[in-house]
Amino acid sequence: MSDGEGGHNASLFYYRRAPDGGVLFSYLYHAIAVIFLQTNTNRKKIVKGRVLIIAGSDSSGGAGIQADLKTVMALGGYGMSAITALTAQNTKGVRAVHIPPADFLRQQIDACLGDIGADAIKIGMIGSIENAEVIAEVLQGNPDIPVILDPVMVATSGAALGSDEVAGFIKQTLLPLAHLVTPNLPEAEALLGRAIKCDDDMLSAAKELAGLGARAILVKGGHGQGAMVRDFLWDGQAAHIFENPRLETSATHGTGCTLASAIATGLAQNMILHEACGRAIAYVHAAIKTAPGLGKGHGPLNHAVTKK
């Protein structure tokens, strides 16, 4: 307020003349404090579920850690990251991959779990057998934290994101430590060593993969054919089928990363498994449907869409 209005400029307060000639004080620092407290109170109510994401970085922002963190935030959770690999990629493909030392991966994980903690862990691209061994040690030391394993072996563009040795380690060691594994059709075929051609094959594949030790398997049908996309969840006791119209689009970059992180957020928020999967699938469908249309290849999703 200016002096011409009967006020006094100050960094902490101003005053004005009341109708009866008195002085009314309004302390700016008090107003700021109230807003700050209200904002932080609202933030505590909104942010629910701590998710540690162990995965690779995507320089284009559509997949990997970048997609994971955007997904967790969109669904009301708090995301942390431990980066297994740095990739130079865009919507057209992967140009280069750099794998940091496994000891540095361990330091990232320990820094997160030793301070903020986690209600769920999501694992994506692993990068190397040394990284895989570190991750296995972490999971074995934290058996009560739900683990969602997205067995990333090939990018949407077709580029390989893991060696045969890593794929074997996933199957033999990491899969039995996971609460949920989320392979797409090519990944499920690679893990089982056989073709999956129909809905019955997808359900039997889910059960067979669960037999390798995972508590639950979600076989995703996005790579299938037909007007509808069907995802088959086997939770160890019952089958759940999720069905959505197939969208004719090239905006599919990071769909697997996004889905797994969305499920992890749901589990971190104490949702039961099939409800967490249902919300995550609906979120990904909406994110594809409202994709921003960026890039010249497989474009990114609209992670800002929120499906409650």
Residue pairs with C-beta under 8 A, 6 or more apart in sequence:
1 7
1 8
1 9
1 14
1 16
2 9
3 9
5 16
6 16
6 17
7 14
7 15
7 16
8 14
8 15
11 28
12 27
12 28
12 29
13 25
13 26
13 27
13 28
13 29
14 25
14 26
14 28
15 23
15 24
15 25
15 26
16 23
16 24
16 26
17 23
17 24
18 24
46 76
47 76
47 77
47 78
48 76
48 77
48 268
48 269
49 72
49 76
49 77
49 78
49 119
49 120
49 265
49 266
49 267
49 268
49 269
49 270
50 77
50 78
50 80
50 116
50 117
50 118
50 119
50 120
50 268
51 68
51 72
51 77
51 78
51 79
51 80
51 118
51 119
51 120
51 121
51 122
51 261
51 264
51 265
51 268
52 80
52 81
52 82
52 109
52 112
52 113
52 118
52 120
52 121
52 122
53 65
53 68
53 69
53 72
53 79
53 80
53 81
53 82
53 121
53 122
53 124
53 261
53 264
54 81
54 82
54 84
54 105
54 109
54 121
54 122
54 123
54 124
54 126
54 135
55 64
55 65
55 68
55 81
55 83
55 84
55 122
55 123
55 124
55 125
55 150
55 152
55 257
56 64
56 65
56 83
56 84
56 85
56 86
56 87
56 97
56 124
56 125
56 127
56 152
56 161
57 64
57 65
57 66
57 83
57 85
57 86
57 87
58 64
58 65
58 66
58 67
58 87
58 89
58 254
59 86
59 87
59 88
59 89
59 90
60 89
60 90
60 91
60 253
60 295
60 300
61 67
61 300
62 91
62 253
62 254
62 295
62 298
62 299
62 300
62 301
63 89
63 155
63 156
63 253
63 254
63 256
63 257
63 258
63 300
64 87
64 124
64 125
64 254
64 257
65 81
65 83
65 124
67 254
67 257
67 258
67 261
67 300
67 301
67 303
68 79
68 81
68 122
68 124
68 257
68 258
68 260
68 261
69 79
69 81
70 303
70 304
71 79
71 257
71 258
71 261
71 262
71 265
71 283
71 303
72 78
72 79
72 261
72 264
72 265
73 79
74 283
74 303
74 304
74 305
74 306
75 262
75 265
75 266
75 269
75 279
75 283
75 306
75 307
76 265
76 269
77 265
77 268
77 269
78 116
79 261
80 112
80 116
80 118
81 108
81 112
82 105
82 108
82 109
82 112
83 100
83 105
83 108
84 99
84 100
84 105
84 124
84 125
84 126
84 127
84 128
84 131
85 97
85 98
85 99
85 100
85 125
85 126
85 127
85 128
85 131
85 161
86 97
86 98
86 99
86 100
87 94
87 95
87 96
87 97
87 98
87 161
88 94
88 95
88 96
88 97
89 95
89 155
89 157
89 159
90 295
90 297
91 157
91 253
91 294
91 295
91 296
91 297
91 298
91 299
91 300
92 157
92 295
92 296
92 297
92 298
93 155
93 157
93 158
93 159
93 297
94 155
94 157
94 159
94 161
97 127
97 161
99 127
99 128
99 131
101 130
102 128
102 130
102 131
102 133
102 134
103 134
105 131
105 134
105 135
106 134
106 137
106 138
109 134
109 135
109 138
112 118
113 138
113 142
118 142
118 145
118 268
119 145
119 146
119 267
119 268
119 269
120 145
120 146
120 147
120 148
120 264
120 265
120 267
120 268
121 138
121 139
121 142
121 145
121 146
121 147
121 148
121 264
122 147
122 148
122 150
122 260
122 261
122 263
122 264
123 135
123 147
123 148
123 149
123 150
123 174
123 178
124 150
124 152
124 256
124 257
124 260
125 152
125 161
125 162
126 132
126 135
126 152
126 162
126 166
126 170
127 161
127 162
127 166
128 163
128 166
129 163
129 165
129 166
129 169
132 166
132 169
132 170
132 173
132 174
133 169
135 174
136 169
136 173
136 174
136 177
139 147
139 174
139 177
139 178
140 177
146 179
146 180
146 264
146 267
146 268
147 177
147 178
147 179
147 180
148 178
148 179
148 180
148 181
148 182
148 260
148 261
148 263
148 264
148 267
149 170
149 174
149 175
149 177
149 178
149 180
149 181
149 182
149 214
149 260
150 181
150 182
150 183
150 256
150 257
150 259
150 260
151 167
151 170
151 175
151 181
151 182
151 183
151 187
151 191
152 161
152 162
152 187
152 256
152 257
153 160
153 161
153 162
153 166
153 167
153 187
153 190
154 160
154 161
154 186
154 187
155 161
156 252
156 253
156 254
156 255
156 256
156 298
157 297
157 298
162 170
167 190
167 191
170 191
171 191
171 212
175 181
175 191
175 209
175 212
175 213
175 214
176 212
176 213
176 214
177 213
178 214
178 215
179 214
179 215
179 216
179 267
179 273
180 214
180 215
180 216
180 217
180 218
180 263
180 267
180 273
181 209
181 214
181 216
181 217
181 218
182 217
182 218
182 220
182 256
182 259
182 260
182 263
183 191
183 209
183 217
183 218
183 219
183 220
184 219
184 220
184 222
184 223
184 256
185 196
185 202
185 219
185 220
185 221
185 222
185 223
185 224
186 223
188 196
188 202
188 205
188 206
188 209
188 219
189 195
189 196
191 209
191 212
192 205
192 208
192 209
195 201
196 202
196 205
196 219
199 230
199 232
202 219
202 221
202 224
202 230
202 232
203 219
203 232
203 234
203 239
205 217
205 219
206 217
206 218
206 219
206 232
206 233
206 234
206 239
207 217
207 234
209 217
209 219
210 216
210 217
210 234
210 236
215 235
215 236
216 233
216 234
216 235
216 236
216 273
217 233
217 234
218 231
218 232
218 233
218 234
218 263
218 277
219 231
219 232
220 231
220 256
220 259
221 229
221 230
221 231
221 232
222 229
222 252
222 255
224 230
226 246
227 245
227 246
228 243
228 244
228 245
228 246
229 243
229 244
229 245
229 246
230 241
230 242
230 243
231 241
231 242
231 243
231 277
231 281
232 239
232 240
232 241
233 239
233 240
233 241
233 242
233 273
233 274
233 277
235 273
235 274
240 274
240 277
240 278
242 277
242 278
242 281
244 281
244 282
244 285
247 285
247 288
247 289
249 288
249 291
250 297
250 298
250 299
251 288
251 291
251 292
251 293
251 298
251 299
251 300
251 301
252 288
252 298
252 299
253 295
253 297
253 298
253 299
253 300
253 301
254 300
254 301
255 284
255 288
255 301
258 283
258 284
258 287
258 301
258 303
259 280
259 281
259 284
262 276
262 279
262 280
262 283
262 284
263 276
263 277
263 280
265 276
265 280
266 275
266 276
266 277
266 279
266 280
267 273
267 276
269 276
271 279
279 307
279 308
282 307
283 305
283 306
283 307
284 301
286 302
286 305
286 307
287 301
287 302
287 303
287 305
288 301
288 302
290 302
290 305
291 299
291 300
291 301
291 302
292 299
292 300
292 302
293 299
294 300
